[in-house]
Amino acid sequence: MKKIQLQDIGLKNYKDAWQTQNELFQEIIAIKLENRDREEQKTTPNYFLFTEHPHVYTLGKSGNLNNLLLSEKQLKEKGISFFKSNRG
């Protein structure tokens, strides 16, 4: 049975939370690459992250900026951030 590390990373803007996830993912990849050359396998951690973001619009790799109906100025006035991600 795999163990899962629960982490509450609190209120974070989307970009910072995305970076935290990516750093953890890169650590897991590094362990898996090390394991290729080892007889004794190092366990890879599993995470379940809890977070909350201030208002944000995200646009995935299949999204189109024309779908965003607010200008950068309007987003700023409303306290909304925008983040383009590499997710679907």
C-alpha positions as a printed NumPy array, in Angstrom:
array([[  0.   ,   0.   ,   0.   ],
       [  1.359,   3.404,  -0.965],
       [  1.55 ,   6.151,   1.612],
       [  0.323,   9.607,   0.693],
       [  1.715,  12.765,   2.243],
       [ -1.055,  15.28 ,   2.872],
       [  0.171,  18.861,   2.707],
       [ -1.863,  21.992,   3.26 ],
       [  0.082,  24.687,   1.447],
       [ -2.509,  27.318,   2.36 ],
       [ -3.562,  30.331,   0.349],
       [ -1.198,  30.677,  -2.617],
       [ -1.524,  32.388,  -5.925],
       [ -1.895,  29.94 ,  -8.763],
       [  1.589,  30.493, -10.168],
       [  3.298,  29.748,  -6.827],
       [  1.158,  26.652,  -6.236],
       [  1.93 ,  25.476,  -9.779],
       [  5.645,  25.95 ,  -9.09 ],
       [  5.397,  23.957,  -5.841],
       [  3.695,  21.092,  -7.69 ],
       [  6.304,  21.165, -10.431],
       [  9.196,  21.1  ,  -7.922],
       [  7.714,  18.051,  -6.172],
       [  7.184,  16.362,  -9.539],
       [ 10.801,  17.02 , -10.576],
       [ 12.007,  15.477,  -7.283],
       [  9.957,  12.345,  -8.017],
       [ 11.38 ,  12.114, -11.53 ],
       [ 14.928,  12.436, -10.147],
       [ 14.311,   9.548,  -7.725],
       [ 12.893,   7.376, -10.505],
       [ 15.911,   8.091, -12.69 ],
       [ 18.26 ,   7.21 ,  -9.816],
       [ 16.345,   3.976,  -9.276],
       [ 17.169,   2.827, -12.799],
       [ 20.787,   2.28 , -11.75 ],
       [ 20.178,   0.963,  -8.228],
       [ 19.573,  -2.491,  -6.967],
       [ 17.909,  -1.141,  -3.822],
       [ 15.019,   1.059,  -4.929],
       [ 14.345,   4.351,  -3.198],
       [ 10.626,   4.936,  -2.555],
       [  9.032,   7.78 ,  -4.467],
       [  6.804,  10.034,  -2.381],
       [  3.123,  10.583,  -3.182],
       [  1.515,  13.922,  -2.37 ],
       [ -1.999,  15.228,  -1.909],
       [ -1.81 ,  19.016,  -1.807],
       [ -4.53 ,  21.262,  -0.444],
       [ -4.5  ,  24.895,  -1.471],
       [ -6.741,  27.845,  -2.148],
       [ -6.087,  30.522,  -4.754],
       [ -7.146,  34.138,  -4.946],
       [ -9.321,  34.743,  -8.033],
       [ -7.58 ,  33.474, -11.151],
       [ -8.344,  32.626, -14.752],
       [ -6.258,  29.859, -16.282],
       [ -5.813,  29.009, -19.912],
       [ -4.632,  25.543, -20.901],
       [ -2.556,  24.583, -23.901],
       [ -5.639,  24.045, -26.049],
       [ -7.182,  27.361, -24.968],
       [ -7.263,  30.548, -26.974],
       [ -6.583,  34.038, -25.61 ],
       [ -9.629,  35.242, -27.572],
       [-11.74 ,  33.352, -25.022],
       [-10.588,  35.709, -22.27 ],
       [-13.197,  38.467, -22.321],
       [-11.469,  40.853, -19.892],
       [ -8.467,  43.009, -20.646],
       [ -5.351,  42.952, -18.49 ],
       [ -6.475,  46.286, -16.998],
       [ -9.939,  44.913, -16.148],
       [ -8.421,  41.831, -14.521],
       [ -6.158,  44.028, -12.394],
       [ -9.062,  46.275, -11.369],
       [-11.014,  43.223, -10.207],
       [ -8.019,  41.679,  -8.417],
       [ -7.974,  38.666, -10.744],
       [ -4.766,  37.076, -11.99 ],
       [ -4.232,  35.183, -15.223],
       [ -2.049,  32.122, -15.772],
       [ -1.315,  30.217, -18.966],
       [ -0.513,  26.595, -18.173],
       [  0.664,  23.559, -20.071],
       [ -2.308,  21.49 , -18.934],
       [ -5.196,  20.522, -21.187]])
